[in-house]
Amino acid sequence: MSKRRPPDDDGQRLWRLVASTVTGRAPEKALKMRDKARIRPGKAELLAHAADVEPPTHLASVAPLRIDPSEIKALKAKPAPKPPPEGIEPNRRRRIVKAHDPIGARLDMHGLDQDQARATLERFIRRAWDEGHRAVLVITGKGKVGHGVLRQRTPEWLADPTLREMIAGVSQADQRHGGEGALYVALKRKG
């Protein structure tokens, strides 16, 4: 059998072992740490210091220019985006939906890229207007996940000044004519 030491003896021995590994800090190091803690000024000190600093009188005192000022060109203002065409009058839209005003022509733009689609749309609208149609259907498609490029860009293209004079209004098509993936375009009378 082994002899067990009393618990007080083990606790004292452990305490002496831990105490021998811990060393106290030198007094100079403690002072240095206190000085570092004082370095950060408070908000009140920063605001008081900011009031003493004078703002620069010209830009060169802040940062010298690296280009000749005569080479600086004024920015051209971007033209304001064209507003989309107005919506079709509610009564006229209802007549188009119920086929009381016939859809004179249809354009399906599936499979076209933006350039092809815009050129095709312009030719289609001009031809339909020349032939005297009062309403046409433009099928853009919904695109992937309902965010088709042609679907978003077609109202912009119809707002172009070259087509705007022919268009009375644009509205989303009824479900039986394509819903979100198609547009009714009401045309003005020629003449």
N, C-alpha and C positions, 0 to 999 in steps of 0.2 A: 504494500500500500504506500501511496505517496503521501507525503505530508502536505497539507494545505496551509498556506500562510493566511493569516487573518486579513480580511478585506482592507483594513486601514493601511497595512503595509504595502499592498499592491497599488492603492490609490496614491500614496505618497511617492512611490517610486515613479509612477507614470507622470505625476506632476513635476518632479525634478527633471525628468527626461524632456518634457515639453519646454520647461523654463530654460533649460540649457541651450536649446536651439533658437530661442527668440532673443534677438538683441535689440536694445533700445536705440532710438535715433539720436544722432548727434544733435546738439542744440543748434548748430548753424543751419542744418538742413531744415529743421522745423521753421526757422525764420524765413528761409528762402521760399518755402511753400506758402507761408502766409503772405509774402510779398506778391507772389503770382496770383493769389486770389484777389488781391486789391487792384490788379491791372485793369479789369473791366470796369469802365465807368457806367454809371446809371443813366437812365433816360434824362433826368434833370440836368446832369452834367453835359450830356451831348447837346441838348437844346440850348444851354447857356453858351457852349462853345460855338454852335452854329450861328448864334446871333453876333458873335465877334468877327466871324469870317465875312469878308466883303465879296460880293459876287463879281465875277470877271466883267470887265467893261466891254470887251469884244471877244469874238470867237477865237482869235489867234492865241489869246492867253490860255485858253482851255486846251486846244489841240491845234497844232499847225496844219494848214491845208497842204495836201500832197499833190494837188492838181491845180492847174492855173484856173482862176475863176472865170477867165474869158472862154474857157473850153466847156463850161457848164451850159447845157441847153435846157430850156424850159420843157417840162413834161407836157405832152399833148393830152388834153382832156379826152377821156373816152366818151364816145357818144352814148347818150342815155339808151338803155335797152328799149327795144320797141315793145310797146304794150301788145299783149295778145289780142287777136280779133275779138270783137264783142260776141256774146252768146246769141244764139238764134232766139227770136221772139218766141215765147212759150206756145202761142197758138199756132204759129207756123211750124214749130218743132212737132207738135201734136199731129198736125196734118201730114207731115213727112212720115212719122212713125206709123200712122194708120193708112198710109199709101193714098191719101186724098191728094197730096202733092207728090207726084211720082219722083223717084230717084232717077235722074236722067242718065247717070253714068257711074261706074264703079272703078276704083283703082286699088289694086292689091299690091302693097309694097313689100310683101314677104320676100326674103332672100336678097334684097338690094342693100348695098352699103349706103352711107350717108350722102355721098356725092351723087350716086346714081338716083337715089330716092328724091333728092331735092330737084334735080333736073327733070325727072319724070313727073313730079308733082306740079312743077311750074308749067310744063307743056300740057298736062292733063287739065289744069284749071283754065288755061287760056283757050284750049280747044272747046271745053264744055261751055264756057262763057260765049265764045264765038257761035256755037251751035244753038244758043238760047236756052240751055238747061237752067232750071231755077234751083235745083238741089242735086248734090252729088255725094257719094259715099267714098271716103278714103279709109282703106283698111291698113292700119299700121302694124297690127299685131301687138301682143302684150309684152313680148320680150321675155328674157329669162327672169324668173321670180317677179314678174310684173313691173320691171323697171327698164322697159325697152328704150333704146336710144331714139329710134324713129318715132315712137309714141311721144317722147318728150320734146323732140325737135320740130315735129310737124307744125304745131301752133306757132312757133317762132318763124318758120318759113312762110306760113300763111300771113304773118304780120308784115312781111317785107313790102315796102312801098310799091313795088311793081305788081304785086298781086292784090294788095289791099284795096285798090280802087274797084276790083271786081267782086269782092267778098262782102256779103251782108252780115254774116255771122258764122260761128263755128260752135258745135256742141257735141258732146259725147253721144255716140249712137245708142239706140235701144238694144236690149239684149238679143232680139231676133236678128239684128243687123251687125252684130259683132261686139256689142257692149263696150267694155273698156279698151278693146283693141281696135276700135274704129271711130271715125268722126263723121258727123254730118257737116257738110259745108254748104251753106245757103249762098246763092249767087245773086248779085244785083241784076236788074234788067239792063239789057244792052241798049244803048242809045242815048 
